[in-house]
């Protein structure tokens, strides 16, 4: 049963990755590396860790996740714009909690490559992310 859930989760993750990659193709210098996907059946969630390397001026598309995200800046300077909040700028060593369902964008505002370690706590079986529709 647990193996079946893991296989299904990996299939959903694999299906979500091309959507993000296609959406970010226009943003040169945006690279995603998935590091870990692990079931947490005791709480009915999964944890996903991803590293993002973002070139100067590049940004993620506006999106949200069905679970929380903890963003930790590994290097460089990133500006986060969360729906309904003032922008916040983080430097290497800083972290940010992004609540589930909040649309957001991360943009490299520094002169070199910026890197983020994103940790997501997600509901199994749900897509990893949802892109914002135009005119929302």
Secondary structure per residue as TSV (DSSP state, phi and psi in degrees):
chain	resnum	aa	ss	phi	psi
A	1	X	-	360.0	-48.8
A	2	X	H	-63.7	-37.5
A	3	X	H	-63.8	-42.4
A	4	X	H	-61.2	-43.4
A	5	X	H	-61.9	-40.8
A	6	X	H	-65.1	-42.1
A	7	X	H	-62.9	-44.6
A	8	X	H	-63.2	-41.1
A	9	X	H	-64.3	-42.7
A	10	X	H	-64.6	-36.3
A	11	X	H	-64.8	-42.3
A	12	X	H	-64.6	-41.7
A	13	X	H	-62.4	-44.6
A	14	X	H	-62.2	-34.0
A	15	X	H	-71.8	-31.9
A	16	X	H	-78.9	-30.1
A	17	X	H	-60.4	-47.5
A	18	X	H	-59.6	-32.7
A	19	X	H	-64.0	-43.2
A	20	X	H	-68.6	-42.3
A	21	X	H	-63.1	-41.6
A	22	X	H	-65.2	-40.6
A	23	X	H	-68.7	-27.9
A	24	X	H	-98.6	1.8
A	25	X	T	-57.6	-35.1
A	26	X	T	-73.3	-19.7
A	27	X	S	-94.1	91.1
A	28	X	T	-61.6	148.2
A	29	X	T	82.5	19.1
A	30	X	E	-113.4	111.8
A	31	X	E	-126.5	134.7
A	32	X	E	-117.4	132.7
A	33	X	E	-129.1	113.1
A	34	X	E	-76.4	130.0
A	35	X	E	-106.0	-36.2
A	36	X	E	-155.0	136.6
A	37	X	E	-133.9	122.1
A	38	X	E	-140.7	131.8
A	39	X	E	-72.6	143.6
A	40	X	E	-125.9	72.9
A	41	X	T	-61.1	-25.6
A	42	X	T	-64.5	-22.2
A	43	X	T	-122.2	5.5
A	44	X	T	68.8	32.8
A	45	X	E	-134.3	173.0
A	46	X	E	-128.0	151.9
A	47	X	E	-112.3	134.4
A	48	X	E	-125.9	128.7
A	49	X	E	-115.7	133.9
A	50	X	E	-137.2	140.5
A	51	X	E	-104.7	132.5
A	52	X	E	-115.2	129.9
A	53	X	E	-113.2	122.0
A	54	X	E	-125.0	121.6
A	55	X	-	-70.9	163.8
A	56	X	T	-55.1	129.6
A	57	X	T	81.9	-13.1
A	58	X	-	-77.2	154.6
A	59	X	B	-146.0	157.0
A	60	X	-	-74.9	158.1
A	61	X	-	-71.2	159.7
A	62	X	S	-67.3	129.2
A	63	X	E	-156.8	172.3
A	64	X	E	-144.3	166.3
A	65	X	-	-122.4	150.9
A	66	X	S	-76.0	-3.3
A	67	X	S	-135.7	179.6
A	68	X	E	-75.6	156.9
A	69	X	E	-127.9	136.8
A	70	X	E	-113.6	114.6
A	71	X	E	-99.9	128.8
A	72	X	E	-125.4	121.8
A	73	X	E	-81.3	120.5
A	74	X	E	-86.7	-37.7
A	75	X	E	-156.3	153.7
A	76	X	S	84.3	-161.8
A	77	X	E	-133.2	124.4
A	78	X	E	-122.2	138.7
A	79	X	E	-103.9	130.2
A	80	X	E	-110.8	131.5
A	81	X	E	-116.4	108.3
A	82	X	E	-102.3	136.2
A	83	X	T	-47.1	125.4
A	84	X	T	79.0	7.3
A	85	X	S	-129.6	158.1
A	86	X	-	-70.3	148.3
A	87	X	-	-59.5	148.9
A	88	X	E	-129.3	137.6
A	89	X	E	-108.6	128.9
A	90	X	E	-119.3	145.6
A	91	X	E	-115.2	171.8
A	92	X	T	-47.8	129.6
A	93	X	T	97.7	-14.1
A	94	X	-	-88.8	151.7
A	95	X	E	-130.6	158.1
A	96	X	E	-142.8	134.5
A	97	X	E	-94.0	126.5
A	98	X	E	-115.4	112.6
A	99	X	-	-62.8	155.3
A	100	X	T	-59.7	139.8
A	101	X	T	81.3	1.2
A	102	X	-	-91.5	122.4
A	103	X	-	-67.2	140.4
A	104	X	E	-155.7	164.2
A	105	X	E	-137.5	141.0
A	106	X	E	-116.9	130.0
A	107	X	E	-130.1	135.9
A	108	X	E	-78.2	115.0
A	109	X	-	-107.6	8.9
A	110	X	S	-96.4	-177.5
A	111	X	S	-93.4	-13.3
A	112	X	S	-120.4	-176.5
A	113	X	-	-64.9	137.4
A	114	X	E	-110.8	148.1
A	115	X	E	-130.3	141.1
A	116	X	E	-129.7	140.0
A	117	X	E	-103.6	114.6
A	118	X	E	-104.5	129.5
A	119	X	E	-116.5	122.8
A	120	X	E	-112.2	138.9
A	121	X	E	-111.8	107.7
A	122	X	E	-118.4	158.5
A	123	X	-	-84.4	126.9
A	124	X	T	-58.0	142.5
A	125	X	T	88.2	-8.2
A	126	X	S	-99.3	150.6
A	127	X	-	-60.2	151.0
A	128	X	S	-66.5	-36.1
A	129	X	-	-150.7	162.9
A	130	X	E	-129.8	124.6
A	131	X	E	-77.1	145.6
A	132	X	-	-71.0	141.5
A	133	X	-	-86.7	151.7
A	134	X	T	-65.1	141.8
A	135	X	T	76.2	23.3
A	136	X	-	-70.7	360.0
